[in-house]
Amino acid sequence: MGVFLTRARLMAAAELLTTTDATVASVAGQVGYYSESAFSRAFRAHLGTTPARFRRENSPRGV
């Protein structure tokens, strides 16, 4: 159950990172992380890149 929840939260975060201008800290809070650093560590562990780099490389708007 924990792996599923983590994956769901991170996929929601990935969507927010590529479709909004919300800060990484804001996205972390929106998906249930109280700490931006904990969010960034989990994001990198599961997706292989930092949230900021993911946004730069995957944003259709070229943010």
Residue frames as a rotation matrix with the C-alpha (Angstrom) as fourth column:
MET 1
0.567 0.823 0.000 0.00
0.823 -0.567 0.000 0.00
0.000 0.000 -1.000 0.00
GLY 2
0.427 -0.461 -0.778 2.83
0.227 -0.779 0.585 2.43
-0.875 -0.426 -0.228 0.82
VAL 3
-0.669 -0.696 0.260 4.54
0.390 -0.032 0.920 2.00
-0.632 0.717 0.293 -2.54
PHE 4
-0.187 0.701 0.688 1.25
0.961 -0.016 0.277 2.59
0.205 0.713 -0.670 -4.36
LEU 5
0.745 0.495 -0.448 0.55
0.613 -0.773 0.166 5.75
-0.264 -0.398 -0.879 -2.37
THR 6
0.004 -0.839 -0.544 4.07
0.157 -0.537 0.829 7.08
-0.988 -0.089 0.130 -2.93
ARG 7
-0.733 -0.278 0.620 3.86
0.608 0.140 0.782 6.39
-0.304 0.950 0.067 -6.65
ALA 8
0.199 0.900 0.389 0.44
0.958 -0.262 0.116 8.06
0.206 0.349 -0.914 -6.90
ARG 9
0.680 0.010 -0.733 1.68
0.386 -0.855 0.347 11.14
-0.623 -0.519 -0.585 -5.06
LEU 10
-0.323 -0.909 -0.262 4.76
0.128 -0.316 0.940 11.43
-0.938 0.270 0.218 -7.24
MET 11
-0.565 0.204 0.799 2.78
0.825 0.164 0.541 10.99
-0.021 0.965 -0.261 -10.46
ALA 12
0.624 0.780 -0.053 0.42
0.782 -0.622 0.045 13.75
0.002 -0.069 -0.998 -9.32
ALA 13
0.389 -0.576 -0.719 3.47
0.162 -0.726 0.669 15.89
-0.907 -0.377 -0.189 -8.56
ALA 14
-0.641 -0.640 0.423 4.93
0.494 0.078 0.866 15.22
-0.588 0.764 0.266 -12.00
GLU 15
-0.023 0.739 0.674 1.66
0.971 -0.144 0.190 16.36
0.237 0.659 -0.714 -13.56
LEU 16
0.819 0.335 -0.465 1.63
0.488 -0.834 0.258 19.55
-0.301 -0.438 -0.847 -11.48
LEU 17
0.002 -0.922 -0.387 5.26
0.243 -0.375 0.894 20.28
-0.970 -0.096 0.223 -12.29
THR 18
-0.785 -0.356 0.506 4.61
0.530 0.036 0.847 20.12
-0.320 0.934 0.160 -16.03
THR 19
-0.188 0.807 0.559 1.22
0.845 -0.158 0.512 21.83
0.501 0.569 -0.652 -16.15
THR 20
0.869 0.474 -0.138 1.48
0.473 -0.717 0.512 24.63
0.144 -0.510 -0.848 -13.56
ASP 21
0.180 -0.803 0.568 3.88
-0.041 -0.583 -0.812 27.33
0.983 0.122 -0.138 -12.47
ALA 22
0.953 0.218 0.211 3.66
-0.220 0.015 0.975 26.23
0.210 -0.976 0.062 -8.82
THR 23
0.076 -0.968 0.240 6.96
-0.960 -0.136 -0.246 26.14
0.270 -0.212 -0.939 -6.98
VAL 24
-0.339 -0.287 -0.896 8.52
-0.115 0.958 -0.264 22.80
0.934 0.013 -0.358 -6.10
ALA 25
-0.999 -0.028 0.046 7.75
-0.047 0.039 -0.998 23.53
0.027 -0.999 -0.040 -2.43
SER 26
-0.341 0.939 -0.034 4.11
-0.882 -0.333 -0.333 24.23
-0.324 -0.083 0.942 -3.28
VAL 27
0.130 0.336 -0.933 3.82
-0.698 0.699 0.154 21.04
0.704 0.631 0.325 -5.33
ALA 28
-0.749 -0.466 -0.471 5.38
0.010 0.702 -0.712 19.09
0.662 -0.538 -0.522 -2.47
GLY 29
-0.870 0.451 0.201 2.74
-0.329 -0.226 -0.917 20.40
-0.368 -0.863 0.345 -0.09
GLN 30
-0.093 0.891 -0.444 -0.08
-0.994 -0.108 -0.008 19.77
-0.055 0.440 0.896 -2.54
VAL 31
0.189 0.133 -0.973 0.81
-0.452 0.891 0.034 16.09
0.872 0.434 0.229 -2.81
GLY 32
0.892 0.419 -0.169 1.27
-0.037 0.442 0.896 15.59
0.451 -0.793 0.410 0.92
TYR 33
0.076 -0.919 -0.388 4.91
0.850 0.263 -0.456 16.25
0.521 -0.295 0.801 1.72
TYR 34
0.897 0.226 -0.380 5.65
0.420 -0.704 0.573 18.62
-0.138 -0.673 -0.726 4.60
SER 35
0.226 -0.915 -0.334 9.30
-0.030 -0.349 0.936 18.96
-0.974 -0.202 -0.106 3.63
GLU 36
0.771 -0.016 -0.637 10.53
-0.619 -0.257 -0.742 20.07
-0.152 0.966 -0.208 0.21
SER 37
-0.272 -0.954 -0.127 13.76
-0.962 0.270 0.037 18.15
-0.001 0.132 -0.991 0.77
ALA 38
-0.455 0.184 0.871 11.91
-0.207 0.930 -0.305 14.91
-0.866 -0.319 -0.384 1.61
PHE 39
0.677 0.736 -0.020 9.78
-0.113 0.077 -0.991 15.39
-0.727 0.673 0.135 -1.49
SER 40
0.494 -0.560 -0.665 12.85
-0.869 -0.297 -0.396 16.00
0.024 0.773 -0.634 -3.65
ARG 41
-0.574 -0.715 0.399 14.59
-0.739 0.663 0.124 12.89
-0.353 -0.223 -0.909 -2.30
ALA 42
-0.122 0.619 0.776 11.53
0.057 0.784 -0.618 10.71
-0.991 -0.031 -0.131 -2.93
PHE 43
0.786 0.425 -0.448 11.02
-0.357 -0.279 -0.891 12.22
-0.504 0.861 -0.067 -6.39
ARG 44
0.106 -0.849 -0.518 14.61
-0.992 -0.055 -0.113 11.57
0.067 0.526 -0.848 -7.38
ALA 45
-0.611 -0.335 0.718 14.58
-0.503 0.864 -0.025 8.04
-0.612 -0.376 -0.696 -5.95
HIS 46
0.019 0.745 0.667 11.48
0.246 0.643 -0.725 7.09
-0.969 0.178 -0.171 -7.94
LEU 47
0.915 0.402 0.032 11.88
0.143 -0.250 -0.957 9.10
-0.377 0.881 -0.287 -11.13
GLY 48
0.333 -0.883 0.331 15.66
0.918 0.384 0.101 9.34
-0.216 0.271 0.938 -11.38
THR 49
-0.420 -0.443 0.792 15.84
0.596 -0.793 -0.127 13.13
0.684 0.419 0.597 -11.55
THR 50
-0.849 0.108 -0.516 15.15
0.384 -0.545 -0.746 16.18
-0.362 -0.832 0.421 -9.44
PRO 51
0.166 0.986 -0.017 11.75
0.763 -0.139 -0.632 17.90
-0.625 0.092 -0.775 -9.60
ALA 52
0.309 -0.091 -0.947 13.28
-0.292 -0.957 -0.003 21.04
-0.905 0.277 -0.322 -11.12
ARG 53
-0.743 -0.625 -0.238 15.11
-0.445 0.196 0.874 19.13
-0.499 0.756 -0.424 -13.85
PHE 54
-0.581 0.627 0.519 12.00
0.690 0.717 -0.094 17.05
-0.431 0.304 -0.849 -14.54
ARG 55
0.417 0.762 -0.496 10.04
0.382 -0.642 -0.665 20.27
-0.825 0.088 -0.558 -15.03
ARG 56
-0.031 -0.514 -0.857 12.64
-0.604 -0.674 0.426 21.76
-0.796 0.531 -0.289 -17.39
GLU 57
-0.886 -0.463 -0.020 12.88
-0.314 0.569 0.760 18.60
-0.341 0.680 -0.649 -19.49
ASN 58
-0.743 0.624 0.240 9.17
0.660 0.742 0.114 17.76
-0.107 0.243 -0.964 -19.63
SER 59
-0.187 0.700 -0.690 7.27
0.224 -0.653 -0.723 21.01
-0.957 -0.289 -0.035 -19.65
PRO 60
0.087 0.284 0.955 5.39
0.981 0.143 -0.131 21.58
-0.174 0.948 -0.266 -22.90
ARG 61
0.945 0.327 0.012 5.65
0.327 -0.941 -0.086 25.32
-0.016 0.085 -0.996 -22.23
GLY 62
0.251 -0.936 0.245 9.43
0.565 -0.064 -0.823 25.34
0.786 0.345 0.513 -22.03
VAL 63
0.930 0.145 0.337 9.45
-0.177 -0.627 0.759 26.74
0.322 -0.765 -0.557 -18.48
